[in-house]
Amino acid sequence: MNDLVTRRQQLITMRTQEKNRLHTERQKTIRTSIEKHMAYLDKQVAAIDAHPDWSAKDKIIQSVPGVGKRLRR
């Protein structure tokens, strides 16, 4: 489970880096490449979120009063 959490955080970090690059890039070809990479990273995060181990624990955590829903892209 720790490996999934670590990998998910790595993917989120990469997505943030790409988003920051997108804001500064003007060349269309590079912007398109960055957008494709961000879409790939989104799919990878979604795959981890759908993993049975992850989603089972997430449901338990979300059932605790005062714990909000994760923001999803």
N, CA, C, O and CB atoms as a CASP TS submission, in Angstrom:
PFRMAT TS
TARGET T0000
AUTHOR 0000-0000-0000
METHOD Language model
MODEL 1
PARENT N/A
ATOM      1  N   MET     1       0.817  -1.192   0.000  1.00  0.00           N
ATOM      2  CA  MET     1       0.000   0.000   0.000  1.00  0.00           C
ATOM      3  C   MET     1       0.861   1.256   0.000  1.00  0.00           C
ATOM      4  O   MET     1       0.534   2.229  -0.680  1.00  0.00           O
ATOM      5  CB  MET     1      -0.930  -0.002   1.196  1.00  0.00           C
ATOM      6  N   ASN     2       1.950   1.246   0.749  1.00  0.00           N
ATOM      7  CA  ASN     2       2.834   2.406   0.776  1.00  0.00           C
ATOM      8  C   ASN     2       3.380   2.717  -0.604  1.00  0.00           C
ATOM      9  O   ASN     2       3.578   3.881  -0.953  1.00  0.00           O
ATOM     10  CB  ASN     2       3.979   2.175   1.747  1.00  0.00           C
ATOM     11  N   ASP     3       3.627   1.665  -1.399  1.00  0.00           N
ATOM     12  CA  ASP     3       4.137   1.872  -2.750  1.00  0.00           C
ATOM     13  C   ASP     3       3.117   2.613  -3.608  1.00  0.00           C
ATOM     14  O   ASP     3       3.486   3.469  -4.411  1.00  0.00           O
ATOM     15  CB  ASP     3       4.499   0.532  -3.396  1.00  0.00           C
ATOM     16  N   LEU     4       1.836   2.287  -3.442  1.00  0.00           N
ATOM     17  CA  LEU     4       0.794   2.976  -4.195  1.00  0.00           C
ATOM     18  C   LEU     4       0.711   4.454  -3.802  1.00  0.00           C
ATOM     19  O   LEU     4       0.567   5.325  -4.659  1.00  0.00           O
ATOM     20  CB  LEU     4      -0.559   2.295  -3.971  1.00  0.00           C
ATOM     21  N   VAL     5       0.802   4.717  -2.532  1.00  0.00           N
ATOM     22  CA  VAL     5       0.748   6.098  -2.055  1.00  0.00           C
ATOM     23  C   VAL     5       1.936   6.880  -2.601  1.00  0.00           C
ATOM     24  O   VAL     5       1.783   8.010  -3.066  1.00  0.00           O
ATOM     25  CB  VAL     5       0.732   6.146  -0.509  1.00  0.00           C
ATOM     26  N   THR     6       3.114   6.278  -2.544  1.00  0.00           N
ATOM     27  CA  THR     6       4.318   6.929  -3.048  1.00  0.00           C
ATOM     28  C   THR     6       4.200   7.193  -4.540  1.00  0.00           C
ATOM     29  O   THR     6       4.503   8.292  -5.004  1.00  0.00           O
ATOM     30  CB  THR     6       5.554   6.074  -2.757  1.00  0.00           C
ATOM     31  N   ARG     7       3.763   6.194  -5.291  1.00  0.00           N
ATOM     32  CA  ARG     7       3.651   6.362  -6.744  1.00  0.00           C
ATOM     33  C   ARG     7       2.605   7.415  -7.091  1.00  0.00           C
ATOM     34  O   ARG     7       2.812   8.219  -8.000  1.00  0.00           O
ATOM     35  CB  ARG     7       3.295   5.024  -7.416  1.00  0.00           C
ATOM     36  N   ARG     8       1.494   7.418  -6.380  1.00  0.00           N
ATOM     37  CA  ARG     8       0.452   8.412  -6.646  1.00  0.00           C
ATOM     38  C   ARG     8       1.002   9.822  -6.413  1.00  0.00           C
ATOM     39  O   ARG     8       0.745  10.729  -7.205  1.00  0.00           O
ATOM     40  CB  ARG     8      -0.791   8.159  -5.747  1.00  0.00           C
ATOM     41  N   GLN     9       1.742  10.000  -5.350  1.00  0.00           N
ATOM     42  CA  GLN     9       2.321  11.310  -5.064  1.00  0.00           C
ATOM     43  C   GLN     9       3.332  11.714  -6.141  1.00  0.00           C
ATOM     44  O   GLN     9       3.393  12.882  -6.526  1.00  0.00           O
ATOM     45  CB  GLN     9       2.993  11.304  -3.684  1.00  0.00           C
ATOM     46  N   GLN    10       4.116  10.763  -6.623  1.00  0.00           N
ATOM     47  CA  GLN    10       5.056  11.062  -7.706  1.00  0.00           C
ATOM     48  C   GLN    10       4.320  11.535  -8.950  1.00  0.00           C
ATOM     49  O   GLN    10       4.735  12.497  -9.596  1.00  0.00           O
ATOM     50  CB  GLN    10       5.905   9.830  -8.036  1.00  0.00           C
ATOM     51  N   LEU    11       3.224  10.857  -9.285  1.00  0.00           N
ATOM     52  CA  LEU    11       2.439  11.229 -10.461  1.00  0.00           C
ATOM     53  C   LEU    11       1.826  12.620 -10.308  1.00  0.00           C
ATOM     54  O   LEU    11       1.808  13.407 -11.254  1.00  0.00           O
ATOM     55  CB  LEU    11       1.338  10.198 -10.709  1.00  0.00           C
ATOM     56  N   ILE    12       1.325  12.914  -9.109  1.00  0.00           N
ATOM     57  CA  ILE    12       0.748  14.235  -8.842  1.00  0.00           C
ATOM     58  C   ILE    12       1.817  15.317  -8.984  1.00  0.00           C
ATOM     59  O   ILE    12       1.555  16.385  -9.537  1.00  0.00           O
ATOM     60  CB  ILE    12       0.121  14.282  -7.428  1.00  0.00           C
ATOM     61  N   THR    13       3.017  15.036  -8.485  1.00  0.00           N
ATOM     62  CA  THR    13       4.120  15.986  -8.588  1.00  0.00           C
ATOM     63  C   THR    13       4.484  16.232 -10.044  1.00  0.00           C
ATOM     64  O   THR    13       4.691  17.376 -10.449  1.00  0.00           O
ATOM     65  CB  THR    13       5.340  15.480  -7.816  1.00  0.00           C
ATOM     66  N   MET    14       4.563  15.166 -10.833  1.00  0.00           N
ATOM     67  CA  MET    14       4.879  15.321 -12.253  1.00  0.00           C
ATOM     68  C   MET    14       3.792  16.120 -12.973  1.00  0.00           C
ATOM     69  O   MET    14       4.090  16.954 -13.828  1.00  0.00           O
ATOM     70  CB  MET    14       5.049  13.946 -12.916  1.00  0.00           C
ATOM     71  N   ARG    15       2.547  15.863 -12.624  1.00  0.00           N
ATOM     72  CA  ARG    15       1.441  16.589 -13.250  1.00  0.00           C
ATOM     73  C   ARG    15       1.523  18.081 -12.910  1.00  0.00           C
ATOM     74  O   ARG    15       1.278  18.926 -13.771  1.00  0.00           O
ATOM     75  CB  ARG    15       0.080  16.006 -12.792  1.00  0.00           C
ATOM     76  N   THR    16       1.861  18.402 -11.683  1.00  0.00           N
ATOM     77  CA  THR    16       2.018  19.800 -11.273  1.00  0.00           C
ATOM     78  C   THR    16       3.159  20.465 -12.037  1.00  0.00           C
ATOM     79  O   THR    16       3.037  21.609 -12.475  1.00  0.00           O
ATOM     80  CB  THR    16       2.272  19.892  -9.759  1.00  0.00           C
ATOM     81  N   GLN    17       4.258  19.752 -12.194  1.00  0.00           N
ATOM     82  CA  GLN    17       5.390  20.289 -12.945  1.00  0.00           C
ATOM     83  C   GLN    17       4.990  20.577 -14.390  1.00  0.00           C
ATOM     84  O   GLN    17       5.333  21.624 -14.938  1.00  0.00           O
ATOM     85  CB  GLN    17       6.574  19.310 -12.906  1.00  0.00           C
ATOM     86  N   GLU    18       4.270  19.650 -15.000  1.00  0.00           N
ATOM     87  CA  GLU    18       3.831  19.841 -16.375  1.00  0.00           C
ATOM     88  C   GLU    18       2.842  21.002 -16.489  1.00  0.00           C
ATOM     89  O   GLU    18       2.887  21.774 -17.447  1.00  0.00           O
ATOM     90  CB  GLU    18       3.200  18.559 -16.909  1.00  0.00           C
ATOM     91  N   LYS    19       1.970  21.115 -15.525  1.00  0.00           N
ATOM     92  CA  LYS    19       1.010  22.224 -15.530  1.00  0.00           C
ATOM     93  C   LYS    19       1.738  23.559 -15.458  1.00  0.00           C
ATOM     94  O   LYS    19       1.365  24.510 -16.145  1.00  0.00           O
ATOM     95  CB  LYS    19       0.021  22.095 -14.354  1.00  0.00           C
ATOM     96  N   ASN    20       2.767  23.633 -14.637  1.00  0.00           N
ATOM     97  CA  ASN    20       3.565  24.850 -14.538  1.00  0.00           C
ATOM     98  C   ASN    20       4.282  25.151 -15.854  1.00  0.00           C
ATOM     99  O   ASN    20       4.371  26.308 -16.264  1.00  0.00           O
ATOM    100  CB  ASN    20       4.582  24.725 -13.401  1.00  0.00           C
ATOM    101  N   ARG    21       4.789  24.114 -16.513  1.00  0.00           N
ATOM    102  CA  ARG    21       5.445  24.306 -17.810  1.00  0.00           C
ATOM    103  C   ARG    21       4.443  24.809 -18.847  1.00  0.00           C
ATOM    104  O   ARG    21       4.768  25.655 -19.680  1.00  0.00           O
ATOM    105  CB  ARG    21       6.096  22.990 -18.290  1.00  0.00           C
ATOM    106  N   LEU    22       3.244  24.288 -18.786  1.00  0.00           N
ATOM    107  CA  LEU    22       2.211  24.661 -19.746  1.00  0.00           C
ATOM    108  C   LEU    22       1.916  26.159 -19.677  1.00  0.00           C
ATOM    109  O   LEU    22       1.658  26.792 -20.701  1.00  0.00           O
ATOM    110  CB  LEU    22       0.930  23.856 -19.490  1.00  0.00           C
ATOM    111  N   HIS    23       1.956  26.717 -18.481  1.00  0.00           N
ATOM    112  CA  HIS    23       1.666  28.138 -18.297  1.00  0.00           C
ATOM    113  C   HIS    23       2.744  29.042 -18.895  1.00  0.00           C
ATOM    114  O   HIS    23       2.478  30.205 -19.201  1.00  0.00           O
ATOM    115  CB  HIS    23       1.511  28.441 -16.823  1.00  0.00           C
ATOM    116  N   THR    24       3.942  28.521 -19.062  1.00  0.00           N
ATOM    117  CA  THR    24       5.032  29.354 -19.569  1.00  0.00           C
ATOM    118  C   THR    24       5.392  29.051 -21.016  1.00  0.00           C
ATOM    119  O   THR    24       6.135  29.812 -21.636  1.00  0.00           O
ATOM    120  CB  THR    24       6.248  29.179 -18.708  1.00  0.00           C
ATOM    121  N   GLU    25       4.886  27.970 -21.559  1.00  0.00           N
ATOM    122  CA  GLU    25       5.252  27.555 -22.915  1.00  0.00           C
ATOM    123  C   GLU    25       4.357  28.215 -23.952  1.00  0.00           C
ATOM    124  O   GLU    25       3.138  28.274 -23.789  1.00  0.00           O
ATOM    125  CB  GLU    25       5.171  26.033 -23.049  1.00  0.00           C
ATOM    126  N   ARG    26       4.971  28.709 -25.016  1.00  0.00           N
ATOM    127  CA  ARG    26       4.199  29.372 -26.077  1.00  0.00           C
ATOM    128  C   ARG    26       4.155  28.559 -27.366  1.00  0.00           C
ATOM    129  O   ARG    26       3.246  28.737 -28.177  1.00  0.00           O
ATOM    130  CB  ARG    26       4.785  30.741 -26.367  1.00  0.00           C
ATOM    131  N   GLN    27       5.111  27.684 -27.561  1.00  0.00           N
ATOM    132  CA  GLN    27       5.165  26.908 -28.798  1.00  0.00           C
ATOM    133  C   GLN    27       4.090  25.823 -28.787  1.00  0.00           C
ATOM    134  O   GLN    27       4.020  25.009 -27.866  1.00  0.00           O
ATOM    135  CB  GLN    27       6.565  26.279 -28.986  1.00  0.00           C
ATOM    136  N   LYS    28       3.260  25.827 -29.817  1.00  0.00           N
ATOM    137  CA  LYS    28       2.103  24.926 -29.873  1.00  0.00           C
ATOM    138  C   LYS    28       2.499  23.442 -29.800  1.00  0.00           C
ATOM    139  O   LYS    28       1.847  22.659 -29.110  1.00  0.00           O
ATOM    140  CB  LYS    28       1.319  25.179 -31.153  1.00  0.00           C
ATOM    141  N   THR    29       3.545  23.069 -30.498  1.00  0.00           N
ATOM    142  CA  THR    29       3.985  21.671 -30.511  1.00  0.00           C
ATOM    143  C   THR    29       4.342  21.199 -29.102  1.00  0.00           C
ATOM    144  O   THR    29       3.980  20.094 -28.699  1.00  0.00           O
ATOM    145  CB  THR    29       5.194  21.496 -31.450  1.00  0.00           C
ATOM    146  N   ILE    30       5.039  22.026 -28.378  1.00  0.00           N
ATOM    147  CA  ILE    30       5.444  21.659 -27.020  1.00  0.00           C
ATOM    148  C   ILE    30       4.232  21.665 -26.098  1.00  0.00           C
ATOM    149  O   ILE    30       4.104  20.789 -25.243  1.00  0.00           O
ATOM    150  CB  ILE    30       6.531  22.623 -26.491  1.00  0.00           C
ATOM    151  N   ARG    31       3.346  22.637 -26.258  1.00  0.00           N
ATOM    152  CA  ARG    31       2.123  22.681 -25.442  1.00  0.00           C
ATOM    153  C   ARG    31       1.304  21.405 -25.647  1.00  0.00           C
ATOM    154  O   ARG    31       0.782  20.831 -24.691  1.00  0.00           O
ATOM    155  CB  ARG    31       1.271  23.931 -25.798  1.00  0.00           C
ATOM    156  N   THR    32       1.202  20.975 -26.895  1.00  0.00           N
ATOM    157  CA  THR    32       0.461  19.750 -27.194  1.00  0.00           C
ATOM    158  C   THR    32       1.101  18.548 -26.520  1.00  0.00           C
ATOM    159  O   THR    32       0.404  17.694 -25.972  1.00  0.00           O
ATOM    160  CB  THR    32       0.385  19.524 -28.706  1.00  0.00           C
ATOM    161  N   SER    33       2.411  18.481 -26.558  1.00  0.00           N
ATOM    162  CA  SER    33       3.135  17.392 -25.906  1.00  0.00           C
ATOM    163  C   SER    33       2.882  17.387 -24.400  1.00  0.00           C
ATOM    164  O   SER    33       2.643  16.338 -23.803  1.00  0.00           O
ATOM    165  CB  SER    33       4.638  17.508 -26.187  1.00  0.00           C
ATOM    166  N   ILE    34       2.938  18.559 -23.805  1.00  0.00           N
ATOM    167  CA  ILE    34       2.701  18.674 -22.361  1.00  0.00           C
ATOM    168  C   ILE    34       1.273  18.249 -22.027  1.00  0.00           C
ATOM    169  O   ILE    34       1.054  17.534 -21.049  1.00  0.00           O
ATOM    170  CB  ILE    34       2.958  20.125 -21.876  1.00  0.00           C
ATOM    171  N   GLU    35       0.306  18.681 -22.828  1.00  0.00           N
ATOM    172  CA  GLU    35      -1.094  18.314 -22.576  1.00  0.00           C
ATOM    173  C   GLU    35      -1.311  16.807 -22.687  1.00  0.00           C
ATOM    174  O   GLU    35      -2.061  16.229 -21.901  1.00  0.00           O
ATOM    175  CB  GLU    35      -2.016  19.043 -23.557  1.00  0.00           C
ATOM    176  N   LYS    36      -0.656  16.168 -23.663  1.00  0.00           N
ATOM    177  CA  LYS    36      -0.758  14.707 -23.793  1.00  0.00           C
ATOM    178  C   LYS    36      -0.147  14.006 -22.580  1.00  0.00           C
ATOM    179  O   LYS    36      -0.689  13.020 -22.081  1.00  0.00           O
ATOM    180  CB  LYS    36      -0.059  14.232 -25.085  1.00  0.00           C
ATOM    181  N   HIS    37       0.976  14.523 -22.120  1.00  0.00           N
ATOM    182  CA  HIS    37       1.622  13.915 -20.956  1.00  0.00           C
ATOM    183  C   HIS    37       0.753  14.079 -19.709  1.00  0.00           C
ATOM    184  O   HIS    37       0.654  13.163 -18.892  1.00  0.00           O
ATOM    185  CB  HIS    37       3.011  14.540 -20.723  1.00  0.00           C
ATOM    186  N   MET    38       0.125  15.248 -19.565  1.00  0.00           N
ATOM    187  CA  MET    38      -0.762  15.471 -18.427  1.00  0.00           C
ATOM    188  C   MET    38      -1.956  14.513 -18.473  1.00  0.00           C
ATOM    189  O   MET    38      -2.381  14.009 -17.434  1.00  0.00           O
ATOM    190  CB  MET    38      -1.251  16.931 -18.405  1.00  0.00           C
ATOM    191  N   ALA    39      -2.493  14.261 -19.656  1.00  0.00           N
ATOM    192  CA  ALA    39      -3.608  13.320 -19.796  1.00  0.00           C
ATOM    193  C   ALA    39      -3.171  11.908 -19.397  1.00  0.00           C
ATOM    194  O   ALA    39      -3.913  11.185 -18.732  1.00  0.00           O
ATOM    195  CB  ALA    39      -4.144  13.326 -21.249  1.00  0.00           C
ATOM    196  N   TYR    40      -1.969  11.529 -19.807  1.00  0.00           N
ATOM    197  CA  TYR    40      -1.424  10.227 -19.419  1.00  0.00           C
ATOM    198  C   TYR    40      -1.283  10.134 -17.900  1.00  0.00           C
ATOM    199  O   TYR    40      -1.661   9.130 -17.296  1.00  0.00           O
ATOM    200  CB  TYR    40      -0.059   9.989 -20.097  1.00  0.00           C
ATOM    201  N   LEU    41      -0.741  11.176 -17.293  1.00  0.00           N
ATOM    202  CA  LEU    41      -0.567  11.181 -15.845  1.00  0.00           C
ATOM    203  C   LEU    41      -1.915  11.100 -15.131  1.00  0.00           C
ATOM    204  O   LEU    41      -2.040  10.411 -14.118  1.00  0.00           O
ATOM    205  CB  LEU    41       0.191  12.438 -15.405  1.00  0.00           C
ATOM    206  N   ASP    42      -2.926  11.802 -15.654  1.00  0.00           N
ATOM    207  CA  ASP    42      -4.276  11.729 -15.082  1.00  0.00           C
ATOM    208  C   ASP    42      -4.807  10.293 -15.115  1.00  0.00           C
ATOM    209  O   ASP    42      -5.428   9.834 -14.156  1.00  0.00           O
ATOM    210  CB  ASP    42      -5.235  12.666 -15.845  1.00  0.00           C
ATOM    211  N   LYS    43      -4.561   9.594 -16.214  1.00  0.00           N
ATOM    212  CA  LYS    43      -5.014   8.200 -16.328  1.00  0.00           C
ATOM    213  C   LYS    43      -4.296   7.305 -15.319  1.00  0.00           C
ATOM    214  O   LYS    43      -4.898   6.403 -14.737  1.00  0.00           O
ATOM    215  CB  LYS    43      -4.779   7.673 -17.758  1.00  0.00           C
ATOM    216  N   GLN    44      -3.023   7.562 -15.123  1.00  0.00           N
ATOM    217  CA  GLN    44      -2.262   6.767 -14.159  1.00  0.00           C
ATOM    218  C   GLN    44      -2.760   6.989 -12.729  1.00  0.00           C
ATOM    219  O   GLN    44      -2.868   6.040 -11.953  1.00  0.00           O
ATOM    220  CB  GLN    44      -0.774   7.109 -14.253  1.00  0.00           C
ATOM    221  N   VAL    45      -3.059   8.233 -12.388  1.00  0.00           N
ATOM    222  CA  VAL    45      -3.608   8.533 -11.061  1.00  0.00           C
ATOM    223  C   VAL    45      -4.970   7.859 -10.904  1.00  0.00           C
ATOM    224  O   VAL    45      -5.263   7.286  -9.855  1.00  0.00           O
ATOM    225  CB  VAL    45      -3.732  10.072 -10.846  1.00  0.00           C
ATOM    226  N   ALA    46      -5.792   7.926 -11.930  1.00  0.00           N
ATOM    227  CA  ALA    46      -7.116   7.292 -11.882  1.00  0.00           C
ATOM    228  C   ALA    46      -6.991   5.784 -11.705  1.00  0.00           C
ATOM    229  O   ALA    46      -7.792   5.172 -10.998  1.00  0.00           O
ATOM    230  CB  ALA    46      -7.913   7.607 -13.159  1.00  0.00           C
ATOM    231  N   ALA    47      -6.000   5.187 -12.339  1.00  0.00           N
ATOM    232  CA  ALA    47      -5.790   3.742 -12.193  1.00  0.00           C
ATOM    233  C   ALA    47      -5.423   3.387 -10.754  1.00  0.00           C
ATOM    234  O   ALA    47      -5.887   2.377 -10.226  1.00  0.00           O
ATOM    235  CB  ALA    47      -4.688   3.259 -13.155  1.00  0.00           C
ATOM    236  N   ILE    48      -4.603   4.202 -10.128  1.00  0.00           N
ATOM    237  CA  ILE    48      -4.252   3.954  -8.723  1.00  0.00           C
ATOM    238  C   ILE    48      -5.474   4.172  -7.839  1.00  0.00           C
ATOM    239  O   ILE    48      -5.718   3.399  -6.913  1.00  0.00           O
ATOM    240  CB  ILE    48      -3.087   4.878  -8.271  1.00  0.00           C
ATOM    241  N   ASP    49      -6.241   5.219  -8.122  1.00  0.00           N
ATOM    242  CA  ASP    49      -7.449   5.483  -7.331  1.00  0.00           C
ATOM    243  C   ASP    49      -8.449   4.340  -7.432  1.00  0.00           C
ATOM    244  O   ASP    49      -9.209   4.095  -6.495  1.00  0.00           O
ATOM    245  CB  ASP    49      -8.105   6.783  -7.786  1.00  0.00           C
ATOM    246  N   ALA    50      -8.455   3.638  -8.565  1.00  0.00           N
ATOM    247  CA  ALA    50      -9.381   2.528  -8.766  1.00  0.00           C
ATOM    248  C   ALA    50      -8.838   1.196  -8.238  1.00  0.00           C
ATOM    249  O   ALA    50      -9.557   0.197  -8.211  1.00  0.00           O
ATOM    250  CB  ALA    50      -9.702   2.397 -10.236  1.00  0.00           C
ATOM    251  N   HIS    51      -7.585   1.184  -7.824  1.00  0.00           N
ATOM    252  CA  HIS    51      -6.971  -0.044  -7.308  1.00  0.00           C
ATOM    253  C   HIS    51      -7.770  -0.522  -6.097  1.00  0.00           C
ATOM    254  O   HIS    51      -8.104   0.282  -5.226  1.00  0.00           O
ATOM    255  CB  HIS    51      -5.467   0.190  -6.926  1.00  0.00           C
ATOM    256  N   PRO    52      -8.080  -1.807  -6.029  1.00  0.00           N
ATOM    257  CA  PRO    52      -8.922  -2.322  -4.922  1.00  0.00           C
ATOM    258  C   PRO    52      -8.401  -1.996  -3.525  1.00  0.00           C
ATOM    259  O   PRO    52      -9.183  -1.648  -2.640  1.00  0.00           O
ATOM    260  CB  PRO    52      -9.052  -3.812  -5.045  1.00  0.00           C
ATOM    261  N   ASP    53      -7.102  -2.103  -3.319  1.00  0.00           N
ATOM    262  CA  ASP    53      -6.541  -1.789  -1.997  1.00  0.00           C
ATOM    263  C   ASP    53      -6.745  -0.322  -1.656  1.00  0.00           C
ATOM    264  O   ASP    53      -7.117   0.023  -0.534  1.00  0.00           O
ATOM    265  CB  ASP    53      -5.043  -2.134  -1.948  1.00  0.00           C
ATOM    266  N   TRP    54      -6.498   0.535  -2.636  1.00  0.00           N
ATOM    267  CA  TRP    54      -6.608   1.975  -2.432  1.00  0.00           C
ATOM    268  C   TRP    54      -8.060   2.368  -2.193  1.00  0.00           C
ATOM    269  O   TRP    54      -8.359   3.073  -1.229  1.00  0.00           O
ATOM    270  CB  TRP    54      -6.040   2.738  -3.638  1.00  0.00           C
ATOM    271  N   SER    55      -8.957   1.924  -3.053  1.00  0.00           N
ATOM    272  CA  SER    55     -10.344   2.372  -2.953  1.00  0.00           C
ATOM    273  C   SER    55     -11.025   1.849  -1.689  1.00  0.00           C
ATOM    274  O   SER    55     -11.882   2.534  -1.130  1.00  0.00           O
ATOM    275  CB  SER    55     -11.124   1.928  -4.181  1.00  0.00           C
ATOM    276  N   ALA    56     -10.666   0.659  -1.230  1.00  0.00           N
ATOM    277  CA  ALA    56     -11.258   0.126   0.000  1.00  0.00           C
ATOM    278  C   ALA    56     -10.859   0.981   1.206  1.00  0.00           C
ATOM    279  O   ALA    56     -11.698   1.319   2.041  1.00  0.00           O
ATOM    280  CB  ALA    56     -10.822  -1.341   0.218  1.00  0.00           C
ATOM    281  N   LYS    57      -9.584   1.321   1.285  1.00  0.00           N
ATOM    282  CA  LYS    57      -9.123   2.154   2.402  1.00  0.00           C
ATOM    283  C   LYS    57      -9.687   3.570   2.291  1.00  0.00           C
ATOM    284  O   LYS    57     -10.007   4.197   3.301  1.00  0.00           O
ATOM    285  CB  LYS    57      -7.581   2.199   2.442  1.00  0.00           C
ATOM    286  N   ASP    58      -9.806   4.065   1.065  1.00  0.00           N
ATOM    287  CA  ASP    58     -10.350   5.400   0.860  1.00  0.00           C
ATOM    288  C   ASP    58     -11.801   5.466   1.353  1.00  0.00           C
ATOM    289  O   ASP    58     -12.194   6.450   1.979  1.00  0.00           O
ATOM    290  CB  ASP    58     -10.268   5.791  -0.631  1.00  0.00           C
ATOM    291  N   LYS    59     -12.579   4.450   1.083  1.00  0.00           N
ATOM    292  CA  LYS    59     -13.972   4.426   1.539  1.00  0.00           C
ATOM    293  C   LYS    59     -14.056   4.476   3.061  1.00  0.00           C
ATOM    294  O   LYS    59     -14.917   5.153   3.623  1.00  0.00           O
ATOM    295  CB  LYS    59     -14.683   3.173   1.018  1.00  0.00           C
ATOM    296  N   ILE    60     -13.166   3.764   3.711  1.00  0.00           N
ATOM    297  CA  ILE    60     -13.141   3.769   5.177  1.00  0.00           C
ATOM    298  C   ILE    60     -12.794   5.163   5.690  1.00  0.00           C
ATOM    299  O   ILE    60     -13.449   5.684   6.592  1.00  0.00           O
ATOM    300  CB  ILE    60     -12.126   2.731   5.712  1.00  0.00           C
ATOM    301  N   ILE    61     -11.770   5.750   5.114  1.00  0.00           N
ATOM    302  CA  ILE    61     -11.345   7.084   5.551  1.00  0.00           C
ATOM    303  C   ILE    61     -12.443   8.110   5.298  1.00  0.00           C
ATOM    304  O   ILE    61     -12.706   8.956   6.152  1.00  0.00           O
ATOM    305  CB  ILE    61     -10.051   7.504   4.830  1.00  0.00           C
ATOM    306  N   GLN    62     -13.083   8.046   4.138  1.00  0.00           N
ATOM    307  CA  GLN    62     -14.122   9.016   3.782  1.00  0.00           C
ATOM    308  C   GLN    62     -15.363   8.870   4.662  1.00  0.00           C
ATOM    309  O   GLN    62     -16.171   9.795   4.747  1.00  0.00           O
ATOM    310  CB  GLN    62     -14.507   8.856   2.313  1.00  0.00           C
ATOM    311  N   SER    63     -15.522   7.721   5.314  1.00  0.00           N
ATOM    312  CA  SER    63     -16.689   7.512   6.167  1.00  0.00           C
ATOM    313  C   SER    63     -16.556   8.209   7.528  1.00  0.00           C
ATOM    314  O   SER    63     -17.536   8.322   8.265  1.00  0.00           O
ATOM    315  CB  SER    63     -16.912   6.024   6.373  1.00  0.00           C
ATOM    316  N   VAL    64     -15.361   8.668   7.857  1.00  0.00           N
ATOM    317  CA  VAL    64     -15.131   9.348   9.131  1.00  0.00           C
ATOM    318  C   VAL    64     -15.703  10.768   9.046  1.00  0.00           C
ATOM    319  O   VAL    64     -15.382  11.506   8.115  1.00  0.00           O
ATOM    320  CB  VAL    64     -13.603   9.381   9.483  1.00  0.00           C
ATOM    321  N   PRO    65     -16.549  11.155  10.012  1.00  0.00           N
ATOM    322  CA  PRO    65     -17.088  12.516   9.990  1.00  0.00           C
ATOM    323  C   PRO    65     -15.972  13.561  10.025  1.00  0.00           C
ATOM    324  O   PRO    65     -15.014  13.437  10.787  1.00  0.00           O
ATOM    325  CB  PRO    65     -18.039  12.728  11.170  1.00  0.00           C
ATOM    326  N   GLY    66     -16.110  14.580   9.197  1.00  0.00           N
ATOM    327  CA  GLY    66     -15.130  15.647   9.148  1.00  0.00           C
ATOM    328  C   GLY    66     -14.035  15.443   8.122  1.00  0.00           C
ATOM    329  O   GLY    66     -13.228  16.343   7.888  1.00  0.00           O
ATOM    330  N   VAL    67     -13.997  14.273   7.508  1.00  0.00           N
ATOM    331  CA  VAL    67     -13.003  14.022   6.466  1.00  0.00           C
ATOM    332  C   VAL    67     -13.673  14.298   5.135  1.00  0.00           C
ATOM    333  O   VAL    67     -14.660  13.653   4.782  1.00  0.00           O
ATOM    334  CB  VAL    67     -12.438  12.552   6.533  1.00  0.00           C
ATOM    335  N   GLY    68     -13.128  15.267   4.390  1.00  0.00           N
ATOM    336  CA  GLY    68     -13.731  15.653   3.118  1.00  0.00           C
ATOM    337  C   GLY    68     -13.323  14.747   1.982  1.00  0.00           C
ATOM    338  O   GLY    68     -12.416  13.924   2.102  1.00  0.00           O
ATOM    339  N   LYS    69     -14.009  14.919   0.898  1.00  0.00           N
ATOM    340  CA  LYS    69     -13.696  14.171  -0.317  1.00  0.00           C
ATOM    341  C   LYS    69     -12.420  14.726  -0.934  1.00  0.00           C
ATOM    342  O   LYS    69     -12.150  15.926  -0.871  1.00  0.00           O
ATOM    343  CB  LYS    69     -14.871  14.237  -1.330  1.00  0.00           C
ATOM    344  N   ARG    70     -11.645  13.832  -1.531  1.00  0.00           N
ATOM    345  CA  ARG    70     -10.452  14.256  -2.272  1.00  0.00           C
ATOM    346  C   ARG    70     -10.907  15.033  -3.489  1.00  0.00           C
ATOM    347  O   ARG    70     -11.934  14.723  -4.093  1.00  0.00           O
ATOM    348  CB  ARG    70      -9.564  13.035  -2.687  1.00  0.00           C
ATOM    349  N   LEU    71     -10.141  16.035  -3.839  1.00  0.00           N
ATOM    350  CA  LEU    71     -10.399  16.760  -5.074  1.00  0.00           C
ATOM    351  C   LEU    71      -9.944  15.922  -6.242  1.00  0.00           C
ATOM    352  O   LEU    71      -8.838  15.382  -6.234  1.00  0.00           O
ATOM    353  CB  LEU    71      -9.694  18.129  -5.077  1.00  0.00           C
ATOM    354  N   ARG    72     -10.771  15.814  -7.223  1.00  0.00           N
ATOM    355  CA  ARG    72     -10.416  15.032  -8.404  1.00  0.00           C
ATOM    356  C   ARG    72     -10.350  15.951  -9.598  1.00  0.00           C
ATOM    357  O   ARG    72     -11.068  16.948  -9.677  1.00  0.00           O
ATOM    358  CB  ARG    72     -11.426  13.890  -8.649  1.00  0.00           C
ATOM    359  N   ARG    73      -9.489  15.608 -10.518  1.00  0.00           N
ATOM    360  CA  ARG    73      -9.336  16.393 -11.746  1.00  0.00           C
ATOM    361  C   ARG    73     -10.305  15.918 -12.766  1.00  0.00           C
ATOM    362  O   ARG    73     -10.341  16.448 -13.876  1.00  0.00           O
ATOM    363  CB  ARG    73      -7.917  16.312 -12.292  1.00  0.00           C
TER
END
